[in-house]
Amino acid sequence: MHHFLSRIVSESGQRLKLRIQVRSFEAMCRMIETNIGIGILPQSAALRHSRFMQLALVDLTEPWAVRERSVVVQKLDALPLYARELVDFICRPAELSQQRIEQNPKTIDEK
């Protein structure tokens, strides 16, 4: 996370100055709860720790804040046809997926 944030900040012509670095999300949230600083962490971790700690969550809407995700399978070619079609559908750009739905409005259950 530090390297990622340093890159984002340097792209804006600034320099990231850190006084404290911690190794876990829990440690970061405990630091924040005692008003020692701020942190940037995955939403799932923020939500989990905010249930037990006094934390305020501020959603990030900047493009750099979107997390990359992957579809994970053991062997793509070993999947049943319906599962491969699902992977294909998920991985297709949103515009193409919407066009396909409009052309063939059947749901998966109707196939």
N, C-alpha and C positions, 0 to 999 in steps of 0.2 A: 504494500500500500504506500509506503514511504517513497519508493522509486516512482510509482505512478503519479502521486501528488506532486513530487518534485518536477516531473516532466510537464504536468499541466501548468504549474505555476511559472516555470521557466519559459514556456511558450507565450506567456503573457508579459514577459520581460521582467518578471520579479524573481525573488529568491525566497525559498521556503526556509524559515528560521524556526527550528524546533528546540524547545527546552527540555522536554520530557518525551521519551519513547517507551511504550510498554509492549509486552509480548502477547497479551491476550485481550479479547474484547471485554471480558469481565473486569480486568484491571483498568482498562480504559474507562469503562462505565463507572467504576468506583471513584476514579480520579475526577470524572466529570460531576458525579453526584456530590463530591465535596467542594465543588466550584474551583477546581484547580485549572481547568482548561476546557477545551472542546475536542470533539473527535469526529472522524468520518468512518463509519463502519457499515457493513451490510444491514439492510433493513430488517432481515430476520433476526439478527443478533440484537439490534436496537430494540425491537419489539419484545424479544424474550427478556432482556434485562430491565426494560422499563416496567415490566409487571411487578418487579420487586424493589426497584430503586426509583428515586425521585429524579426522573429525566424528562426533558422535553425534546420531542423529535421534530426536526425540521426537514421536510421532504426536499430532496434535490431534484430539480427539473432540467438541469443542464445536460446536453448530449453526452458529455464525458462521464456522467454519473450512471449511465445505463450499463448494466452488467452483461457481459457476453455469456451465452449459454450454449450448451451442446446437447444434441440428442445422443444418448449412449446406448449401444447395443453390444451384444457379445459378438455376433457375426451377422452382418446385414443380409448377406445372401442366404442365410439359414432361416430367416424369419418367414413366417407364413405370408402369403400374398397380401392379406388385409393389413398386416403390421407394416410391411414395406410400403404400401400405399399411404398409410398414416405418416410414416417418416417422410415420404416424398411430399405429402401435403404440408407438413409442418415446416419443411426446409424450403419450400417454394416461396418466392417473394410474395408479399401480401396482395399485390395487385393481381397476380396470376391466380392466386387462390380464390379471390373474390369473383373473378371472371368465370372460373370453373363452377363455383357455386351457383352463379346466376344462370349458366348454361344448363346445368344439371342439378336441380334443387333437391334431389334425393338425399336423405340423411344416410349415415353409415348403416343404421338399423334396417333401412329399406332395401339395401343391396342384396 
